[in-house]
Amino acid sequence: MRQTDKTQFLNTHKNSIRAVVGNAAAGAEAELIEALPKLEIAASFSVGLDKVDLGKCKEKGIRVTNTPDVLTDDVADLAIGLTLAVLRRLCESDRY
C-alpha cells in the first residue's frame, strides 16, 4: 500500500508505530519522533546517522541502531580492483 498523505497516515497510526527504519536519505527527524508517542527504536540500514535526531532520541529514551563497517571490506576490495584496472589498463585492453 502506498500512502500519499504522510500526516494523515501518522495521525491514524501514531499509537501503533513502535519502530522507524531509514537510511541515508530518510530517517527519524525531531518532528517525526514527536509525532510518534510509542516509538521505541530508530534503525538505519546505512552507515551514518545523519538523518536521525540523536538528541531527541536520547531525550525520549529511544534506541538507535545502524550498520557500521558493513561495507568497509567491499569498498576496499573495489578500490584495489579499480586501481589495478587503471594501472594495468584492463579496460583499454578489453576494448581493444
N, C-alpha and C positions, 0 to 999 in steps of 0.2 A: 504494500500500500504506500503510495506516495502522498505525503502530507504537504499541502501548499501553504497553509496558514500556520506558521510556527507558533504564534501567540495563542491561537485557538487550541492547537494541539497541547501546548503546555498547560493551559487553563483546564483542559479536560482531564489530563493525565498526571498532573503535577504531584498528586499524593500517592501515585503508584510507581513513579520513576525513582529507582534507588541507585542507578549507575549511569554514567555518561562515558562513552567511548569516542575518542577522537584521534587526530593525527596532527601533522604539522600545519594543516590548513584549517582544521576545526577542532575546538577544544571546549574548555569549560571557563568561560569568562565570568566575571563577578555577577553580571546581570542574570545569566543562566543559573548560576549557583543559588542566587537569592530566590529565583522563581521555583526552585525545587526543594521544598522543605524536608523531604525524606531522603535526599541524596546522601549516599554513604561512600561512594568511590568515584574517582575520575581517572580513567585509564587512557593512556595514549599508546598507540601501536607504532609510534615513531620515536626516534632517539630523543628529541628535545621536548621541553615542556613549555615552550614559548606561548602556546595558546591556552595554558592552564593558569588561572589566577591562584598562585600558591599561597599568598597571604590570606585570601578569602577561604581557601580550603583549610588552612591551619586554624583560622578563627572559628570555623564551623565544625572542626573535627572530622573532616572528610579525608579519607585515604587517597593518595595519589600514586599511580604507578606509570612506568614507561618501559621501554625496551632498550636499555643502554648496551652498547657493544655488540648488538646483534649483527650488524652489517660490517663491522670493523675488518674481519678477515676477508670478506668478499671484496670490499673496496680495495684493500691492499693487493689482493690477487689480481684484480682488474688493472690497477696502476702498474704493476710489474708486467703484466701481459701487454698493455699498451706501450710501455717503454721498450720492451723487446721488439714489438711490431714496428715501431718507429726506427729504432737503431738498426734493425736488420732489413728494413724496407720491405716488410712482408706484404703490405697492401699493394705497393707498386709492383712487386714481383708477381703477385696473384693476378693483377690486371694484365700484365704482360703475357 
